[in-house]
Amino acid sequence: MANTAQAKKRARQALARRAHNMSLRSRLRTAIKKVRKAIATGDKAAAQAVFRESQRVIDSIADKKIIHKNAAARYKSRLSAAIKAL
């Protein structure tokens, strides 16, 4: 456990930052699941609409460096390919 005041503050900040990052990562996973669910229904138009909304979420989380920009690109590419395959 932290002994100095500075170390205690850093520990508090790390906990708050971790909670915030976890909520953002959860938002990302939910957005991806929504697109996959729309793809599973087989409705291409609906899947494209959900994909457009989720692209914003994926990009914003990559901008905040919660995930790497290449990981975000990979998610978008794979989801887009799945929609095109419908």
C-alpha positions, 0 to 999 in steps of 0.5 A: 500500500502507498505510504506517501501522500503523493502515492496515495493520491496516485492510487486514488487517481488510478482507481478512478481512471480504471473505472472510467476506462472500464465503462468506455470499454464496456460501451465499445463491446456493447456497440460491437455486439449490437452490430453482430446481432443486427447482422445475425438477423439478416437485415442488411439495411438495419445492420448498416444503420447500427454499424454507422452508429457504432463506428462513432463509438469505436472511433471515439474510444480509439481517440481516447487511447482505450484501444489502439487505432489499428484495433479499432480499424480491425473491428470496423473492417471485420464488421463491414465485411460481415455486412457486405457478405449479407 
